[in-house]
Amino acid sequence: MSTENAPPVPVGHSSVPAVKSVDRALTVLNILAREGEATLSQMARELDVHKSTVGRLVETLLRHDLVEAPNGSLGYRLGVGCLRLAGATTARLDLSQEAQPVCDALSAAIGETANVAITREGVAINVCQSESGSTVAMRNWIGQHTALHATSNGKVLLAHLPEEDRTALLTRGLMSFTEHTLTSPQVLSEELHKIRTRGWAFAVEEFEEGLNAVAAPVFDHSGTVIAGISVAGPAYRLPPERLPEVRDPVIRAADTLSRRLGHVGRVPE
């Protein structure tokens, strides 16, 4: 019988168990992505089903290389099939495209300009921006190169560079843009350690007089920081005492964009 002439599956009949199985299988993958490795018993407890039910799901996932069983272990972990899927997805993800709706929402929530920046050859490059509705708006930063040590996005990116690269940038000389710019490698190094620990950065008139900003790191599917997302505005609208208020929405936006790029889990603060 051709599929064209096949009778439709009644709603609420055999399609329901199939959908539930798919949902459980996806939950298994999410558990393994979160935990790294888990046994059938562990997964069964979280799914609230019998161990044999999880076993059947895992057998199917094993056949598709989405799950594998490490030698000498009772647990399971994600397989190479997930890497193939992630690679195919990542190749199609354009950071600026994924970031735009997140920037738009963040800018609307705070009432200031939101930016996403990446780092290349020792500078921060802005790749996405959303303007606030304020009468006095920021200039267009897209494509602009800014100093890593003097901007909030830049400091987020600098904080998460490999130690060797970070040390090289700190010791080659730090240009002063305003009287507030951190130009001492030791002081900046201490600030970058705090950024890695707390999960966000700020810049108070360090790149331009009268310009303040807050930023948080954006992670890709591998857990690597690939960008920073920030909110920036004039000091009279975004004074230092308002930065803690802005911090949480910026961190949430960074988490949202990280998930859109395939990152699993919460970025530790």
C-alpha positions, 0 to 999 in steps of 0.5 A: 500500500502506498503512503498516499493511500494509507489510512490516517492514524487516529488522533490520540491512538497509536501516535501518542506512545510513539511521541512519548517514546521520542520525548523520553529518548530526547530526555535521555540525550539531555541527561547524558549531555548534562551528566556526561555519563549515566546508568540505566537506573539513574536515567530511569529514576529521572524519567520515572519509568522502569529500567527496561523502558530506558534500556529499549530507548538506549538500544535504539540510540546505540544503533544510531551512534547517538549513545555509546557504552564506555568500556568497563563502565555500567554507564552510557554517554553521548556517541559520535552520532551527536557530534555529527549532528552538532557539526552539521548544525554548527556549520549552519549557525550564524552568530549574528543571525542567532544573536539579533533577536536576543539583542533586540529583546535585551535592548528593549528590556533595559532601554539601552543599546545591546551589542555582541562582540567576538575577538580576532587578533587581539581586538574585540569586533562588534558583530551585532547591535540593537539600538535602544528607543532612547532619544540619545542613542549610541552610534553604530558599533557593528564592524568596529574594533575596540580594545579588549582591556577597556570594554565590557565585552572585551574584558569578557573575551580577554578573561576567557582567552587561553592563558598564554594568549591572555598573558601575551596581550597583557604584557605587550602594553595596555593603551589608556583611553580615559583616566579610568582605563586599566593599564596595569597588567597586574590590576587587570589580571586580578579583574579578569580573574573576578570576571571568570569567577562571577560570570560578568564584566563591567566598564565604567568610562574606560573606553569613552568618557561618559560611557558605561557597560555590562557584559556576559560571556556567550558559550558555544556547544563545546563550552568555549566562550566565543562572544560577549553580549553587552548593554551600554549607555551614557553614564547619566542613564546607566550610572555605576549604581545601576550596573547590578540591576542590569547584570541579571538581564545581561546574564540571562541574555547570554545564557539564551544566546549560548543555548541557541548556539548549542550550549547545554546547561547554565554558565556557572557564576 
